Amino acid sequence: MIRSVLRGTGSALPRNCVTNAQLAERVDTSDDWIVERTGIRQRYIAGEGETTSTLAIEAARSALEVAGVEASEIGLIILATATPDYTFPATATQVQRALGCRGGIAFDVQAVCSGFLYAMATADSMLRTGMAKKALVIGAETFSRILDWEDRTTCVLFGDGAGAVVLEAQDVAEDGPGILATRLHADGEHCDLLHVDGGPSSTGTVGKLRMKGREVFRHAVVNLAEVLGEVLADVEMGIDAVDWVVPHQANARILDATARKLGLPAERVIVTVDRHANTSAASVPLALDVAVRDGRIKPGDLVMFEAMGGGFTWGASLVRM
Ligand code: UT7
């Protein structure tokens, strides 16, 4: 059967790391509050010359290198972001230009923190129907540029970064590697709970991120537990079969609550929210790359990705490495 197989991962972070204590020098907050309520200890903030595309390009190059794939072999680039360099063209085309792989398919998807899951599912469908053989799927964000630095309830939570994977359509055995199942959802009813209050067609400005955190939290735990259950039911497996869960890194308490709801031991959850904070669409591929590089996630492992974000959008995907 044809499956989309994950050939390599890569990631990139801005140069500048900002600790909670440094943030508390200019925002009315404290290291204690941020650690206790979110698990975040530091975040990376893009500086001069660093943008969503520069981070995406660095992550893409590192994933290609690990995969041993030449940029010229890439026929599809899907980049998930809510913070593109420009309204248009798509940041994916900037990545394409930098890599020098002209003529293939390249576009952005926008599903905020679930963007990487949406991008991976889109790439998976396109690879399995033969529209391309090898794809780069990237999650890249510079949320620091849409934060209201006067709003302590949101500005302490986010960071910048990028993660990328190389996917290849391969003919594999039933128990072979690749994306096994994916479920995606959206519910526009809650679009006001987490949104940016500007845009080209509404205000003509970029706008700032606004969030009713407590309500988002409540929906996140319920939706994530549900969608993980759906994916497991699709493949007729229990949570015990899953070696690792790579969740969207929004809040350590959401990770704990979701794991508890599923009966998942905490040591099988990859956690990077402490060092990266919430990097939206970049958080899942960034966390994946960390755990692949430190040797925790190995070939053959069953890995569940999950995310929930503005819209609301949410989803989960089960992959055999
Ligand atoms: O990526 C998309 C998904 N996003 C999420 O999943 C985020 C989900 N939500 C959350 O992670 C949490 O709701 C937050 C971390 C945003 C907030 O945690 P909380 O435990 O829900 O706190 P809260 O909003 O109920 O605020 C509690 C108190 C308030 O003070 P009062 O009204 O009780 O006196 C806030 O004013 O904490 C205060 N507070 C702060 N204090 C110090 C809020 N932000 C800060 C801050 N520093 N940065």
Residues whose N, C-alpha, C, O or C-beta is under 5 A from the ligand:
A	BS01	UT7	D28 T29 S30 W33 R37 T38 C113 R152 T153 V156 G213 R214 V216 F217 A220 A250 N251 N278 M308 G309
